[in-house]
Amino acid sequence: MKIKYFEDTDTVLFEFNSVTPTETRELSEDIYLDLDDAGHIVSITVEHASLRSDFAEVSFLRIKSGTLPVPVVGS
């Protein structure tokens, strides 16, 4: 998976794989879903991204099956 932020257009692209999309669906005015010919998600585009979320920091947490994340208290 890749996440690309295009600062000049304030657009975020979440790429789930490298398959060429065959269909784009508009989920809302600024969110688009790209699908392959089998209907699987290829990517999601979010326009005006800074208005929808704070993309200054992005984090990723993989949680193993059967476990819960441990909250960090006080830092």
HELIX and SHEET records of a PDB file:
HELIX    1   1 ALA A   49  ARG A   52  1                                   4    
SHEET    1   A 5 LYS A   2  PHE A   6  0                                        
SHEET    2   A 5 THR A  11  GLU A  15 -1                                        
SHEET    3   A 5 ILE A  41  GLU A  47 -1                                        
SHEET    4   A 5 ILE A  31  LEU A  35 -1                                        
SHEET    5   A 5 GLU A  23  SER A  28 -1                                        
END                                                                             
